Amino acid sequence: MKSATSRSLAEIASLVVMLAVIVIFFAQASPVFLTQRNLDNTLLDITTIGILAVFTTMLMIGGGLDLSIGSTVALCGVVIGALQSTWGILPAAGFAIVVGALVGLLNGFLVTYVGINPLITTLGMLSIARGLAFVFSDGLTIPVFDLEGTQIDAYNTFTQFGEGQILGFATPVFVMFTLFIVGMLVLQFTSYGRAMYAIGGNDKASQLAGLSVRRYRMTAYMLSGLSAGIASVLLTSRLYAADPRAAPAMELTVITAVVLGGISLAGGKGTLIGTALGVLILTTLLNGMKLLSTSTDAQNIAQGIVLLVAVGLDQLRTRNINWSRWLRGSRVVPGGAGAKTAAGGD
């Protein structure tokens, strides 16, 4: 337990150092980087990634994967735009969150009950959700906040989702912080959190121990889709429009940040503190590159490199853990000249 805690603390410390190096570099390279306006805008810009990353972390700890979250954000936004004139803006927003949860449930059903590989399932859902977003919007951006036929009070309430403040924080930022805190508490102090770590570590053993692996994973996929719905409501409120092209490649950005933060692709390992640092590192890097007028292509290349580095580090961590376990299992057992190793060798 102590060695695992030490590794976790060392990984978090390395992430803090990495973030500090990036901040220092861009602070020297751009006089705008540390201004209050840029910091506020950066924090607001990461809310969509941060909200998605909370539940992606829980899902990946349990051994799951969801590549459809970006497309689900776009689909839920289009649902808001398409239904606002007939349902009203607030009911449309509520239904969009339900749609996100249903997409997650469908992913979970296909993975846990039908048995389709999570990568294939959510990759297919990525195409389906994005395609439906274009079909329902006719490929056009739908203006949201068209007051014709919409109550003024409902309009004002919806604008507060993107522009309002709670306890001095912008509403999207407050929602993101709240979800991170709640997520940490759930993972550390609830049976659901402990079950997700156990299932991600060894789903077969967890099932033999009496855990309902399918139910827990279904819940994790549903929460992943739900987070896409919540993020979509906040994003649509900020943009004043529902765009079928919204959140492009968002799933790769989220997974890059989560893996960089120490979440294992094999499941069963990681913390939301690491995820938060991974989100900050990636978004700070991209923000600094934008301020230096770096091309979008170069930013994509940088993000791809970060993803490869993060996955490589995850593989190295896994190999080191397996290697140390093998060494502990191969210690020489006392017993005189004819002693054998604990692993059974001569």
URLIN-V860911 format. One record per backbone hydrogen bond with DSSP energy under -1.0 kcal/mol. NH is the residue of the N-H (numbers start at 1). CO is the residue of the C=O. If there is no record, write none. Layout:
# URLIN-V860911
nh: [NH & NH]
co: [CO & CO]
This chain:
# URLIN-V860911
nh: [5 & 6 & 7 & 8 & 9 & 10 & 11 & 12 & 13 & 14 & 15 & 16 & 17 & 18 & 19 & 20 & 21 & 22 & 23 & 24 & 25 & 26 & 27 & 28 & 29 & 30 & 35 & 39 & 40 & 41 & 42 & 43 & 44 & 45 & 46 & 47 & 50 & 51 & 52 & 53 & 54 & 56 & 57 & 58 & 59 & 60 & 61 & 62 & 63 & 64 & 72 & 73 & 74 & 75 & 76 & 77 & 78 & 79 & 80 & 81 & 82 & 83 & 84 & 87 & 92 & 93 & 94 & 95 & 96 & 97 & 98 & 99 & 100 & 101 & 102 & 103 & 104 & 105 & 106 & 107 & 108 & 109 & 110 & 111 & 112 & 113 & 114 & 116 & 121 & 122 & 123 & 124 & 125 & 126 & 127 & 128 & 129 & 130 & 131 & 132 & 133 & 134 & 135 & 136 & 137 & 139 & 140 & 142 & 144 & 150 & 155 & 156 & 157 & 158 & 159 & 160 & 161 & 163 & 164 & 166 & 169 & 171 & 174 & 175 & 176 & 177 & 178 & 179 & 180 & 181 & 182 & 183 & 184 & 185 & 186 & 187 & 188 & 189 & 190 & 194 & 195 & 196 & 197 & 198 & 199 & 200 & 201 & 202 & 206 & 207 & 208 & 209 & 210 & 211 & 213 & 216 & 217 & 218 & 219 & 220 & 221 & 222 & 223 & 224 & 225 & 226 & 227 & 228 & 229 & 230 & 231 & 232 & 233 & 234 & 235 & 236 & 237 & 238 & 239 & 240 & 242 & 246 & 250 & 253 & 254 & 255 & 256 & 257 & 258 & 259 & 260 & 261 & 262 & 263 & 264 & 267 & 268 & 275 & 276 & 277 & 278 & 279 & 280 & 281 & 282 & 283 & 284 & 285 & 286 & 287 & 288 & 289 & 290 & 291 & 292 & 293 & 294 & 299 & 300 & 301 & 302 & 303 & 304 & 305 & 306 & 307 & 308 & 309 & 310 & 311 & 312 & 313 & 314 & 315 & 316 & 317 & 318 & 319 & 320 & 321 & 322 & 323 & 324 & 325 & 326 & 327 & 328 & 329 & 333 & 339 & 341 & 342 & 344]
co: [1 & 2 & 3 & 4 & 5 & 6 & 7 & 8 & 9 & 10 & 11 & 12 & 13 & 14 & 15 & 16 & 17 & 18 & 19 & 20 & 21 & 22 & 23 & 24 & 25 & 26 & 32 & 35 & 36 & 37 & 38 & 39 & 40 & 41 & 42 & 44 & 46 & 47 & 48 & 49 & 50 & 52 & 53 & 54 & 55 & 56 & 57 & 58 & 60 & 59 & 68 & 69 & 70 & 71 & 72 & 73 & 74 & 75 & 76 & 77 & 78 & 79 & 80 & 83 & 88 & 89 & 90 & 91 & 92 & 93 & 94 & 95 & 96 & 97 & 98 & 99 & 100 & 101 & 102 & 103 & 104 & 105 & 106 & 107 & 108 & 109 & 109 & 110 & 117 & 118 & 119 & 120 & 121 & 122 & 123 & 124 & 125 & 126 & 127 & 128 & 129 & 130 & 131 & 132 & 133 & 134 & 137 & 242 & 240 & 147 & 151 & 152 & 153 & 154 & 155 & 156 & 158 & 159 & 160 & 169 & 166 & 164 & 170 & 171 & 172 & 173 & 174 & 175 & 176 & 177 & 178 & 179 & 180 & 181 & 182 & 183 & 184 & 185 & 186 & 190 & 191 & 192 & 193 & 194 & 195 & 196 & 197 & 198 & 202 & 203 & 204 & 205 & 207 & 206 & 211 & 212 & 213 & 214 & 215 & 216 & 217 & 218 & 219 & 220 & 221 & 222 & 223 & 224 & 225 & 226 & 227 & 228 & 229 & 230 & 231 & 232 & 233 & 234 & 235 & 236 & 142 & 243 & 247 & 249 & 250 & 251 & 252 & 253 & 254 & 255 & 256 & 257 & 259 & 258 & 269 & 264 & 61 & 271 & 272 & 273 & 274 & 275 & 276 & 277 & 278 & 279 & 280 & 281 & 282 & 283 & 284 & 285 & 286 & 287 & 288 & 290 & 289 & 295 & 296 & 297 & 298 & 299 & 300 & 301 & 302 & 303 & 304 & 305 & 306 & 307 & 308 & 309 & 310 & 311 & 312 & 313 & 314 & 315 & 316 & 317 & 318 & 319 & 320 & 321 & 322 & 323 & 324 & 325 & 340 & 336 & 345 & 331 & 341]
